[in-house]
Amino acid sequence: MRLCKKVCNPLFAPWNRALFCTSTAANHSKIPLKAEFVTPTSASIGQIRNQFASWIAIGSYKPGLLSHLSTPDIMRALFVLRTCSYDFVVSRSIQLFNISTKFGPLGEWGLRKTFFNQFVGGDTLPGMKLTVESMQRRGLVLMVAPVLEEDIEDEQSSQKTYDDNLQSLLNLANMTSALEKKKPIIQLKPTAIMPAITLEKVSKAMTQYLEDKKVTHATLISQLANCIEHPKNLELKLSNEDKSQFLDGLQRADVFVKHCRDLKVHVLVDAEFYSCKPAISAIALILMARHNGDYHHVGNTIQAYLKDAVQTIESELKTVTEDIGVNWYGKIVRGAYMDRERYLADKNGYISPVCDTYEATNISYNKAVKTVLKNLSQNPKKKSHLLVASHNEVSIRLAAQAMKDYEISANDDRVSFAQIYGMADYLSTPLVSKNYHVYKSTPYGPIVKVLPYLARRASENRSVMMGAREERDMLWKELKMRFKM
């Protein structure tokens, strides 16, 4: 597998130039930015809490903070989060889940009572309804995480499988709309509706096309968007089979977004492997070009652990809002495939696209958030949107502080926050109490499909799973208070 050498190998260099040769050049000097968007390594957490977004009571336990949890819920959360703090368990979660399933109904019962109930919204409509109603009582909004995806190393699925996955997604959108009326979100993994290997090939073909034709990023996106109605206009150098796979997948994505738009359900295209990034980003931008003329209906996911994350955002903002003239929508995450990307870089002899240190990732994340907030402040009439997806208190505080400095109110329709369902209530609840929009990313599906999905997410997000010590401390304080210990 070959990736890009400016960040990776030379193959993607034209793609990098097309994406990164431009950036918003407006003069922002008139807007004060009190918060430094780098991780304050020399400051204590107490100093950070005093200096940045001090009005948000994150990090301090108060009675009532976790009152929505029953005592059994707290005990389950303590067990699950403590178990997930061990690297041995997290790194081998897929194997351990597979072993558990060999115990039949007993093994399934144990998994359902622990990990499934902790992290999954449900596997039936009544179960999901109870979850959503509980979130609504706390002011949280539903963001559904379907468990449909395909790995590059997986055997390619059939067209019928991708068509069936599309139907499952449409049904899930119907359910989401019925359960949540307050701008719910559903995430879309492109590998659920087209082969991962095709996305990899399309990424290379797009890069080659940019090199040969010397066209702009916006021009390529517009040409590809036109191919949804006119598939014969696809000029990328691909085999007939790959052209068919890509165009079919693109049409499925368009059908899905149109359906969600009619239901007033927002869609976020999920990021996957770096080798597929150009194609996945292009799909997201194509969908924005087609559906975001009046509002932010569909968006992309930016992985801040990539060295080119800030450049990607700068390019996307220019391409979408200036060149194409529609609204940009994006979710910024730290990223989930760090170990794999570094392994592939080492194996294939190219420079890793991933930030070298955790500190560098934090800086990249905070700068990426700053870049979007600055753009929003400069374009108040645009209906673009930023979703700050983070379990990092410092990043959340810096984002909230910058919102204030840029005169973006807490309840502004252009900014929201998100955390994983079953975790980080000590972050979500204080944000809601100060009128910020907060989503919970909530998996839905049968246990046989959800548990492998959860195992992959746990393995990919070890830093999140293993870094929940503060959350466990607060759960212990809540439990001790209830038992007057």
C-alpha positions in Angstrom: 0.0 0.0 0.0 1.5 3.4 -1.0 0.6 6.6 0.5 1.7 10.2 0.0 5.4 11.3 0.5 5.1 15.0 1.3 3.5 13.6 4.2 4.0 10.1 2.9 5.1 9.1 -0.7 5.3 11.1 -3.9 2.2 9.6 -5.4 -0.1 12.0 -3.5 2.0 15.1 -4.0 -0.3 16.6 -6.6 -3.3 16.0 -4.3 -1.5 17.8 -1.5 -0.7 20.7 -3.7 -4.3 21.0 -4.9 -5.6 20.8 -1.3 -2.9 22.9 0.4 -1.7 25.5 -2.0 -4.5 27.9 -0.9 -5.8 29.1 2.4 -8.1 31.8 3.7 -6.0 35.0 3.6 -8.4 37.3 5.3 -6.9 39.7 7.9 -8.1 38.6 11.3 -6.0 41.0 13.3 -9.0 42.9 14.5 -10.4 39.9 16.3 -8.8 39.3 19.7 -7.8 35.8 20.6 -6.9 35.6 24.2 -6.6 31.8 24.3 -3.4 30.4 22.9 -4.3 27.4 20.7 -1.5 25.3 21.8 -1.5 22.8 24.7 -0.2 24.7 27.8 2.4 22.2 28.8 3.9 24.3 31.6 0.6 25.1 33.3 -1.2 23.0 35.9 -4.7 21.9 35.2 -5.8 24.4 37.9 -4.2 27.2 36.1 -5.8 26.1 32.8 -9.2 26.0 34.4 -8.8 29.5 35.8 -7.5 31.0 32.5 -9.6 29.3 29.9 -13.4 29.1 30.0 -13.5 29.4 33.7 -17.3 29.6 33.7 -17.5 25.9 32.8 -17.4 23.7 35.9 -15.5 20.8 34.3 -13.2 18.9 36.5 -14.8 19.5 39.9 -17.2 17.0 41.4 -20.5 18.3 42.7 -23.4 16.4 44.1 -26.0 16.0 41.3 -23.4 15.9 38.5 -24.0 12.2 38.0 -27.5 12.0 39.4 -28.9 10.6 36.2 -27.0 7.4 36.7 -28.5 4.7 38.9 -26.3 3.0 41.5 -26.0 -0.2 39.3 -25.1 2.0 36.4 -22.3 3.6 38.3 -21.0 0.2 39.4 -21.1 -1.1 35.9 -19.3 2.0 34.6 -16.6 1.7 37.2 -16.1 -2.0 36.2 -16.1 -1.4 32.5 -13.9 1.8 32.5 -11.5 0.2 34.9 -11.2 -2.9 32.7 -10.6 -0.7 29.7 -7.8 1.1 31.5 -5.6 -2.0 31.1 -3.6 -2.0 27.8 -3.6 -5.8 27.8 -7.4 -5.8 27.6 -7.8 -3.0 25.1 -5.1 -4.1 22.7 -6.6 -7.6 22.7 -10.3 -6.6 22.9 -11.2 -8.3 19.6 -9.8 -11.6 20.7 -11.3 -11.4 24.1 -14.7 -10.6 22.7 -14.4 -13.6 20.4 -13.5 -15.9 23.3 -16.5 -14.6 25.3 -18.9 -15.5 22.4 -17.8 -19.1 22.6 -19.6 -19.4 26.0 -22.9 -19.1 24.1 -25.9 -17.4 25.8 -24.0 -17.0 29.1 -21.2 -15.2 27.4 -23.6 -13.0 25.5 -25.5 -12.2 28.7 -22.2 -11.1 30.4 -21.2 -8.9 27.5 -24.7 -7.3 27.2 -24.8 -6.5 31.0 -21.4 -4.8 30.9 -19.8 -3.4 27.7 -22.9 -3.5 25.5 -25.1 -1.6 28.0 -22.3 0.8 28.8 -21.5 1.9 25.2 -24.5 1.0 23.0 -27.8 2.8 22.7 -29.7 -0.4 22.0 -30.5 -3.1 19.4 -34.2 -2.5 19.2 -36.4 0.6 18.7 -37.8 0.4 22.3 -34.3 0.1 23.8 -33.0 3.0 21.7 -36.0 5.1 22.6 -35.3 4.7 26.3 -31.7 5.8 25.7 -32.7 8.8 23.7 -35.3 9.9 26.2 -32.7 9.7 28.9 -30.3 11.8 26.9 -33.0 14.4 26.1 -33.8 14.8 29.8 -30.2 15.9 30.2 -30.2 18.2 27.2 -28.1 15.9 25.0 -28.7 15.2 21.3 -28.4 11.9 19.5 -25.6 11.2 17.0 -26.0 7.6 15.7 -22.9 5.6 14.9 -23.9 2.7 12.6 -21.7 -0.4 12.9 -21.4 -0.9 9.1 -17.9 -0.8 7.7 -15.3 -2.7 5.8 -11.5 -2.9 6.3 -9.0 -2.7 3.4 -7.8 -6.2 4.3 -11.4 -7.6 4.4 -12.7 -9.6 1.5 -14.6 -7.2 -0.8 -18.4 -7.4 -0.3 -20.9 -8.0 -3.0 -23.0 -5.2 -4.6 -26.0 -6.7 -2.8 -24.3 -6.3 0.5 -23.7 -2.6 -0.2 -27.3 -2.2 -1.4 -28.5 -3.9 1.8 -26.3 -1.6 3.9 -27.8 1.4 2.2 -31.3 0.1 3.0 -30.2 -0.4 6.6 -28.9 3.1 6.8 -32.1 4.5 5.3 -34.1 2.6 8.0 -31.7 3.9 10.6 -32.3 7.4 9.4 -36.0 6.9 9.7 -35.6 5.7 13.3 -33.3 8.5 14.2 -35.8 11.1 12.8 -38.6 9.5 14.8 -36.7 9.4 18.1 -34.9 12.8 18.0 -36.3 16.0 16.5 -33.5 18.4 17.7 -31.1 18.2 14.7 -29.9 14.6 15.1 -26.8 13.3 13.3 -26.1 10.0 11.7 -22.5 9.0 10.7 -21.7 7.4 7.4 -18.7 5.2 6.8 -18.0 5.1 3.0 -16.8 1.6 3.3 -20.3 0.5 4.2 -21.5 1.4 0.7 -18.4 0.8 -1.5 -15.2 -1.3 -1.2 -12.3 0.1 0.8 -9.9 -1.0 -1.9 -11.8 1.0 -4.5 -11.5 4.1 -2.3 -7.7 3.5 -2.2 -7.6 3.2 -6.0 -9.7 6.3 -6.5 -7.4 8.3 -4.2 -4.5 7.4 -6.4 -6.4 8.1 -9.6 -7.5 11.5 -8.3 -4.0 12.5 -7.4 -2.8 11.4 -10.9 -5.6 13.4 -12.5 -4.7 16.6 -10.7 -1.1 16.1 -11.8 -2.0 15.5 -15.5 -4.8 18.1 -15.9 -3.5 20.9 -13.6 -7.0 21.6 -12.4 -8.0 23.1 -9.0 -9.5 21.1 -6.2 -12.9 22.8 -6.6 -12.9 22.0 -10.4 -12.3 18.3 -9.7 -15.0 18.2 -7.0 -17.5 19.8 -9.4 -16.6 17.4 -12.1 -17.1 14.4 -9.8 -20.4 15.8 -8.5 -21.6 16.0 -12.1 -20.9 12.3 -12.5 -23.7 11.3 -10.2 -26.2 12.2 -12.9 -23.8 11.7 -15.8 -21.6 8.7 -14.9 -20.0 8.5 -18.4 -18.3 11.8 -17.6 -16.0 10.2 -15.1 -12.4 10.9 -16.4 -10.4 9.2 -13.7 -8.0 6.5 -14.9 -9.7 3.5 -13.3 -10.7 0.0 -14.5 -14.3 -0.4 -15.6 -14.9 -2.4 -12.4 -13.5 0.3 -10.1 -15.4 3.1 -12.0 -18.6 1.1 -11.5 -17.9 0.5 -7.8 -17.0 4.2 -7.1 -20.0 5.6 -9.1 -22.4 3.1 -7.5 -21.1 4.0 -4.0 -21.3 7.7 -4.8 -24.9 7.4 -5.9 -25.7 5.4 -2.7 -24.2 8.2 -0.6 -26.2 10.8 -2.5 -29.4 8.9 -2.0 -28.7 8.5 1.7 -27.9 12.2 2.2 -31.0 13.3 0.3 -33.2 11.0 2.4 -31.6 12.3 5.6 -32.0 15.9 4.4 -35.7 15.4 3.9 -36.0 13.9 7.4 -33.9 16.8 8.9 -31.2 14.4 10.0 -27.6 15.6 9.5 -25.0 13.4 8.0 -21.2 13.3 8.9 -19.0 11.3 6.6 -16.6 9.3 8.8 -12.9 9.3 8.3 -11.1 6.0 7.8 -7.6 5.0 6.6 -5.1 7.6 5.3 -4.7 5.8 2.0 -8.4 6.4 1.4 -8.4 10.0 2.6 -8.4 11.8 -0.8 -11.4 9.8 -2.0 -13.4 10.0 1.3 -12.7 13.8 1.5 -13.8 14.2 -2.1 -17.1 12.3 -1.4 -17.8 14.5 1.6 -17.1 17.7 -0.4 -19.2 16.4 -3.4 -22.1 15.9 -1.0 -21.6 19.3 0.5 -21.6 20.9 -3.0 -24.9 19.1 -3.8 -26.7 19.5 -0.5 -25.3 22.4 1.6 -26.5 25.4 -0.4 -29.0 26.5 2.2 -27.7 24.9 5.4 -25.1 22.4 6.8 -26.8 19.1 6.0 -23.8 17.0 5.4 -20.1 17.2 6.5 -16.7 15.7 6.7 -14.6 14.3 9.6 -11.1 15.7 10.1 -8.5 13.6 11.9 -6.3 16.0 13.9 -3.6 13.4 14.5 -2.6 13.8 10.9 0.2 16.3 10.2 -1.8 17.9 7.4 -5.0 18.4 9.4 -4.9 22.2 9.5 -4.0 22.4 5.9 -6.8 20.1 5.0 -9.3 22.3 6.9 -8.0 25.5 5.3 -8.3 24.0 1.9 -11.8 22.6 2.5 -13.1 25.9 3.9 -11.8 27.8 0.8 -13.0 25.2 -1.7 -16.5 24.8 -0.1 -17.3 28.3 1.1 -15.5 30.4 -1.5 -15.0 28.5 -4.7 -18.2 26.4 -4.7 -20.1 28.8 -2.5 -22.0 26.5 -0.1 -21.8 25.8 3.6 -19.0 23.8 5.1 -19.7 21.3 7.9 -17.1 19.3 9.8 -16.3 17.2 12.8 -12.8 17.4 14.2 -11.6 14.3 16.0 -8.1 13.4 17.2 -8.1 10.2 15.1 -8.5 6.4 15.5 -5.9 4.6 13.4 -2.6 5.9 14.8 -0.9 2.5 15.5 -1.9 1.1 12.1 -0.8 4.2 10.1 2.6 4.1 11.9 2.9 0.4 11.3 2.2 0.8 7.5 4.6 3.7 7.2 7.4 1.7 8.9 6.6 -1.4 6.8 6.5 0.4 3.5 9.3 2.9 4.1 7.6 6.2 4.0 7.2 9.1 6.5 4.3 8.5 8.8 1.4 10.9 8.2 0.6 10.9 11.9 1.9 13.4 14.4 5.0 12.2 16.1 3.8 12.8 19.7 0.6 13.1 21.7 1.6 16.7 22.4 1.9 17.4 18.7 -1.6 15.9 18.2 -3.0 18.2 20.8 -1.5 21.2 19.2 -2.8 20.1 15.8 -6.3 19.6 17.2 -6.5 23.0 18.9 -5.1 24.8 15.8 -7.7 23.0 13.6 -10.5 24.1 15.9 -9.1 27.7 16.0 -9.0 27.7 12.2 -12.6 26.9 11.8 -13.8 29.2 14.6 -11.9 32.1 13.0 -13.5 31.4 9.7 -17.0 31.3 11.3 -16.4 34.6 12.9 -15.3 36.2 9.6 -18.4 34.8 7.8 -21.3 35.3 10.2 -23.9 35.0 7.4 -22.7 31.6 6.4 -24.5 28.6 7.9 -21.4 26.4 8.2 -20.9 24.3 11.3 -18.1 22.9 13.5 -18.5 19.9 15.8 -15.8 19.7 18.4 -15.6 16.0 19.2 -13.3 15.7 22.2 -12.8 14.0 25.6 -9.9 16.4 26.3 -10.8 19.0 28.9 -8.1 21.4 27.7 -9.2 21.3 24.1 -12.8 21.8 25.2 -11.9 24.8 27.3 -9.8 26.4 24.5 -12.6 26.0 22.1 -15.2 27.5 24.5 -12.8 30.4 25.3 -12.2 31.1 21.6 -16.0 31.1 20.9 -16.3 33.8 23.5 -13.3 35.8 22.2 -14.8 35.6 18.6 -18.2 36.6 20.0 -19.8 33.2 19.1 -22.4 32.5 21.7 -22.6 29.2 23.5 -25.9 28.3 21.9 -24.9 29.5 18.4 -26.2 27.1 15.7 -22.7 27.0 14.1 -20.8 25.2 16.9 -21.5 22.0 18.9 -19.5 19.5 21.0 -19.6 15.7 21.2 -18.5 12.8 23.4 -18.9 9.1 23.2 -22.1 7.5 24.7 -21.3 5.8 28.0 -18.3 8.1 28.7 -17.4 11.6 29.7 -20.7 12.7 31.3 -18.6 14.8 33.6 -17.7 16.8 30.4 -21.1 16.7 28.7 -23.3 17.8 31.6 -21.4 21.0 32.5 -21.4 22.0 28.8 -25.1 21.5 28.5 -25.6 23.5 31.7 -23.9 26.5 30.0 -26.2 26.2 26.9 -23.6 24.6 24.6 -25.0 22.1 22.0 -23.7 18.6 23.0 -24.1 15.3 21.1 -23.5 11.8 22.2 -22.0 9.4 19.6 -24.2 6.3 20.1 -23.7 3.0 18.4 -26.9 1.0 17.5 -27.3 -2.5 16.3 -27.4 -6.2 17.3 -24.8 -7.4 19.7 -23.1 -9.8 17.2 -22.3 -6.8 15.0 -21.8 -4.1 17.7 -19.3 -6.0 19.8 -16.7 -6.4 17.0 -17.2 -2.8 16.2 -16.7 -1.8 19.8 -13.6 -3.9 20.0 -12.1 -2.2 17.0 -13.0 1.3 18.4 -11.5 0.4 21.8 -8.3 -0.8 20.2 -8.1 2.3 18.0 -8.9 4.7 20.9 -6.7 3.3 23.6 -5.7 6.8 24.8 -9.4 7.6 25.4 -10.2 4.3 27.0 -7.1 4.2 29.2 -7.3 7.9 30.1 -10.6 7.9 31.9 -9.1 8.1 35.4 -10.7 11.4 36.2 -14.1 10.0 35.2 -13.6 7.0 37.4 -12.6 9.2 40.3 -15.9 11.1 40.0 -17.9 7.9 39.7 -16.2 6.8 42.9 -17.1 10.1 44.7 -20.7 9.7 43.6 -20.9 6.1 44.8 -19.3 7.0 48.2 -21.7 9.9 48.6 -24.7 7.6 48.0 -23.4 5.1 50.6 -22.2 7.9 52.9 -18.7 6.3 52.9 
